[in-house]
Amino acid sequence: MKMKFKLDQISELPEYSGIYVVYSGAGKIIYVGQAQNIRQRWLNHEKRPILDKDYPDAQIEPVEILLQYLNRAEHLAYTEYQPILNINTPTMV
C-alpha cells in the first residue's frame, strides 16, 4: 500500500532514494520530482511555499527507486502526468 504524507508530515517522509508525486487536495497530480533522500529533499524544497499557499491540502507520495533509475522514472512520471508545477521537462539518462 502506498503512503501519502501531508505537508505537515515532512519529517515522516522516508529517507530512501526515489521519485515523489505531489497531489492536490482534489487528487490531481501537480508535481513530480526525484531525490537521493526524499525526506532531506523536502525539508527545504523550493516548491514548499507555493504548496503551502496555493495547495495547503497537498499530499506527497514517495516511490522508492534505485539511484540508477531516478532520471528515467522521473521523466516517465512527468511525461505521463504533465504536472502543472513542473517548469522543465526532466532529462532521461
PAKENU-79068 format. One record per residue: residue number from 1; residue in three letters; x, y, z of N, C-alpha, C in turn. Coordinates in Angstrom, 2 decimals, always signed. Layout:
N
  milo  marba   n.east  n.north     n.up  ca.east  ca.north    ca.up   c.east  c.north     c.up
   NUM    ALA        X        Y        Z        X         Y        Z        X        Y        Z
...
END
This chain:
93
  milo  marba   n.east  n.north     n.up  ca.east  ca.north    ca.up   c.east  c.north     c.up
     1    MET    +0.83    -1.19    +0.00    +0.00     +0.00    +0.00    +0.88    +1.25    +0.00
     2    LYS    +0.58    +2.17    -0.89    +1.36     +3.40    -0.99    +0.91    +4.38    +0.08
     3    MET    +1.87    +5.08    +0.64    +1.59     +6.07    +1.68    +1.66    +7.47    +1.08
     4    LYS    +0.77    +8.33    +1.52    +0.81     +9.74    +1.17    +1.00   +10.52    +2.45
     5    PHE    +1.77   +11.60    +2.36    +2.10    +12.41    +3.52    +1.62   +13.84    +3.29
     6    LYS    +0.96   +14.40    +4.28    +0.54    +15.79    +4.22    +1.76   +16.69    +4.38
     7    LEU    +1.61   +17.96    +4.01    +2.74    +18.89    +4.08    +3.29   +19.05    +5.49
     8    ASP    +2.45   +18.87    +6.50    +2.95    +18.99    +7.87    +3.56   +17.69    +8.39
     9    GLN    +3.71   +16.70    +7.51    +4.31    +15.42    +7.88    +5.65   +15.18    +7.18
    10    ILE    +6.29   +16.25    +6.73    +7.57    +16.13    +6.00    +8.58   +15.32    +6.79
    11    SER    +8.63   +15.51    +8.09    +9.63    +14.81    +8.91    +9.37   +13.30    +8.95
    12    GLU    +8.22   +12.87    +8.49    +7.90    +11.44    +8.46    +8.17   +10.80    +7.10
    13    LEU    +8.55   +11.60    +6.10    +8.86    +11.04    +4.79   +10.03   +10.07    +4.90
    14    PRO   +10.09    +9.07    +4.04   +11.19     +8.11    +4.09   +12.50    +8.74    +3.62
    15    GLU   +13.59    +8.13    +4.01   +14.91     +8.64    +3.64   +15.55    +7.84    +2.51
    16    TYR   +14.74    +7.14    +1.74   +15.30     +6.38    +0.62   +15.31    +7.22    -0.66
    17    SER   +16.00    +6.70    -1.69   +16.01     +7.36    -2.99   +14.72    +7.02    -3.73
    18    GLY   +14.28    +7.95    -4.54   +13.08     +7.68    -5.32   +12.52    +8.92    -5.97
    19    ILE   +11.35    +8.75    -6.52   +10.61     +9.89    -7.04    +9.50   +10.20    -6.04
    20    TYR    +8.96   +11.39    -6.15    +7.82    +11.75    -5.31    +6.77   +12.39    -6.20
    21    VAL    +5.55   +12.07    -5.92    +4.41    +12.57    -6.67    +3.59   +13.42    -5.70
    22    VAL    +3.31   +14.66    -6.09    +2.54    +15.56    -5.23    +1.14   +15.70    -5.81
    23    TYR    +0.17   +15.45    -4.95    -1.25    +15.53    -5.33    -1.89   +16.77    -4.71
    24    SER    -2.77   +17.41    -5.45    -3.58    +18.49    -4.87    -4.61   +17.86    -3.93
    25    GLY    -5.29   +18.68    -3.17    -6.34    +18.18    -2.29    -7.44   +17.46    -3.05
    26    ALA    -7.60   +17.82    -4.33    -8.62    +17.18    -5.17    -8.12   +15.89    -5.81
    27    GLY    -6.85   +15.52    -5.55    -6.31    +14.27    -6.08    -5.61   +14.38    -7.41
    28    LYS    -5.44   +15.59    -7.94    -4.75    +15.79    -9.21    -3.24   +15.85    -8.98
    29    ILE    -2.48   +15.19    -9.84    -1.02    +15.24    -9.73    -0.55   +16.60   -10.21
    30    ILE    +0.13   +17.34    -9.32    +0.54    +18.70    -9.64    +2.05   +18.88    -9.71
    31    TYR    +2.82   +17.88    -9.25    +4.28    +17.99    -9.28    +4.91   +16.62    -9.12
    32    VAL    +6.00   +16.39    -9.83    +6.81    +15.18    -9.65    +8.27   +15.59    -9.57
    33    GLY    +9.04   +14.82    -8.84   +10.46    +15.10    -8.72   +11.18   +13.84    -8.26
    34    GLN   +12.48   +14.00    -8.06   +13.31    +12.89    -7.63   +14.29   +13.35    -6.57
    35    ALA   +14.78   +12.40    -5.80   +15.76    +12.72    -4.76   +16.51   +11.47    -4.34
    36    GLN   +17.75   +11.66    -3.94   +18.51    +10.55    -3.37   +18.03   +10.26    -1.96
    37    ASN   +17.49   +11.28    -1.30   +16.91    +11.14    +0.03   +15.65   +12.01    +0.04
    38    ILE   +14.50   +11.40    -0.04   +13.24    +12.15    -0.21   +12.97   +13.07    +0.97
    39    ARG   +13.18   +12.61    +2.18   +12.93    +13.47    +3.35   +13.83   +14.71    +3.31
    40    GLN   +15.12   +14.50    +3.10   +16.05    +15.63    +3.08   +15.69   +16.62    +1.97
    41    ARG   +15.27   +16.12    +0.83   +14.90    +16.99    -0.28   +13.73   +17.89    +0.10
    42    TRP   +12.75   +17.36    +0.82   +11.56    +18.13    +1.14   +11.72   +19.04    +2.34
    43    LEU   +12.76   +18.88    +3.11   +12.94    +19.76    +4.27   +13.13   +21.22    +3.84
    44    ASN   +13.71   +21.44    +2.65   +13.93    +22.80    +2.14   +13.54   +22.93    +0.68
    45    HIS   +12.51   +22.25    +0.26   +12.12    +22.23    -1.16   +11.62   +23.59    -1.60
    46    GLU   +12.06   +24.02    -2.80   +11.68    +25.33    -3.32   +10.20   +25.45    -3.64
    47    LYS    +9.50   +24.34    -3.84    +8.06    +24.37    -4.12    +7.22   +24.46    -2.84
    48    ARG    +7.83   +24.27    -1.70    +7.08    +24.24    -0.44    +6.26   +25.51    -0.21
    49    PRO    +6.82   +26.72    -0.40    +6.00    +27.92    -0.18    +4.77   +27.99    -1.10
    50    ILE    +4.94   +27.57    -2.35    +3.81    +27.58    -3.30    +2.75   +26.59    -2.84
    51    LEU    +3.20   +25.41    -2.43    +2.25    +24.40    -1.97    +1.53   +24.86    -0.71
    52    ASP    +2.27   +25.42    +0.24    +1.65    +25.90    +1.48    +0.57   +26.95    +1.19
    53    LYS    +0.86   +27.83    +0.23    -0.06    +28.93    -0.07    -1.24   +28.48    -0.95
    54    ASP    -0.92   +27.82    -2.06    -1.94    +27.52    -3.07    -2.56   +26.12    -2.96
    55    TYR    -1.86   +25.21    -2.30    -2.33    +23.83    -2.20    -2.13   +23.30    -0.78
    56    PRO    -2.74   +23.92    +0.21    -2.48    +23.52    +1.60    -2.89   +22.10    +1.94
    57    ASP    -3.75   +21.50    +1.12    -4.17    +20.12    +1.35    -3.38   +19.12    +0.50
    58    ALA    -2.27   +19.58    -0.10    -1.46    +18.70    -0.95    -0.89   +17.54    -0.14
    59    GLN    -0.65   +16.45    -0.85    -0.03    +15.27    -0.24    +1.10   +14.78    -1.12
    60    ILE    +2.15   +14.27    -0.48    +3.33    +13.77    -1.17    +3.34   +12.25    -1.08
    61    GLU    +3.47   +11.61    -2.24    +3.56    +10.16    -2.28    +4.96    +9.77    -2.74
    62    PRO    +5.79    +9.23    -1.85    +7.12     +8.78    -2.25    +7.06    +7.40    -2.90
    63    VAL    +7.92    +7.19    -3.88    +8.02     +5.90    -4.55    +9.49    +5.52    -4.57
    64    GLU    +9.86    +4.45    -3.89   +11.27     +4.05    -3.81   +11.76    +3.57    -5.18
    65    ILE   +12.89    +4.13    -5.62   +13.50     +3.80    -6.90   +15.01    +3.72    -6.67
    66    LEU   +15.66    +2.76    -7.28   +17.11     +2.67    -7.19   +17.75    +3.89    -7.85
    67    LEU   +18.88    +4.32    -7.31   +19.55     +5.53    -7.80   +19.74    +5.55    -9.31
    68    GLN   +20.16    +4.43    -9.88   +20.47     +4.41   -11.30   +19.24    +4.59   -12.19
    69    TYR   +18.04    +4.51   -11.63   +16.82     +4.66   -12.41   +16.05    +5.96   -12.11
    70    LEU   +16.60    +6.82   -11.26   +15.87     +8.03   -10.85   +15.50    +8.92   -12.03
    71    ASN   +16.46    +9.25   -12.88   +16.16    +10.15   -14.00   +15.09    +9.58   -14.91
    72    ARG   +15.20    +8.31   -15.21   +14.23     +7.67   -16.10   +12.84    +7.66   -15.47
    73    ALA   +12.76    +7.31   -14.20   +11.46     +7.24   -13.52   +10.81    +8.62   -13.43
    74    GLU   +11.60    +9.64   -13.10   +11.05    +10.99   -13.03   +10.56   +11.44   -14.41
    75    HIS   +11.35   +11.19   -15.43   +10.97    +11.58   -16.79    +9.66   +10.90   -17.21
    76    LEU    +9.55    +9.62   -16.92    +8.33     +8.89   -17.29    +7.11    +9.42   -16.54
    77    ALA    +7.27    +9.71   -15.25    +6.15    +10.26   -14.47    +5.74   +11.63   -15.01
    78    TYR    +6.73   +12.46   -15.33    +6.43    +13.79   -15.88    +5.69   +13.66   -17.22
    79    THR    +6.19   +12.78   -18.09    +5.59    +12.59   -19.41    +4.15   +12.10   -19.28
    80    GLU    +3.92   +11.20   -18.36    +2.58    +10.63   -18.18    +1.59   +11.65   -17.61
    81    TYR    +2.02   +12.44   -16.62    +1.06    +13.28   -15.88    +1.10   +14.76   -16.24
    82    GLN    +2.18   +15.25   -16.84    +2.30    +16.67   -17.21    +1.88   +17.58   -16.05
    83    PRO    +2.50   +17.45   -14.88    +2.07    +18.23   -13.71    +2.29   +19.73   -13.90
    84    ILE    +1.33   +20.51   -13.42    +1.33    +21.95   -13.69    +2.45   +22.71   -12.97
    85    LEU    +2.99   +22.20   -11.89    +4.04    +22.91   -11.17    +5.45   +22.55   -11.64
    86    ASN    +5.58   +21.58   -12.52    +6.90    +21.28   -13.10    +7.16   +22.28   -14.22
    87    ILE    +8.26   +22.98   -14.12    +8.59    +24.01   -15.11    +9.35   +23.42   -16.28
    88    ASN   +10.32   +22.56   -15.99   +11.16    +21.98   -17.04   +10.89   +20.49   -17.17
    89    THR   +11.05   +19.99   -18.39   +10.94    +18.56   -18.60   +12.19   +17.88   -18.05
    90    PRO   +12.04   +16.91   -17.13   +13.21    +16.21   -16.61   +13.92   +15.45   -17.72
    91    THR   +15.24   +15.41   -17.64   +16.02    +14.69   -18.63   +15.97   +13.20   -18.34
    92    MET   +16.11   +12.41   -19.41   +16.15    +10.97   -19.23   +17.52   +10.49   -19.66
    93    VAL   +18.24    +9.93   -18.71   +19.60     +9.46   -18.98   +19.59    +7.95   -18.98
END
